[in-house]
Amino acid sequence: MFKWSLILLVVAVVLGIFGFAGIIEAAAAIFKLLFWVFLALFVISLFLGRNRTTR
């Protein structure tokens, strides 16, 4: 998933350079969504990782 967010970031930057405002807004919206999904997964993994005991 991280690979896809980097690809979308590159696409957003390239489209911003060329001035495709409508397409860049859609790419930025997808990038924001992926950011929040990754953040939620990170926080969940922090809490689940603490509950495991090492043997």
Helices and strands as residue ranges (DSSP letters): H 2-18, H 21-51
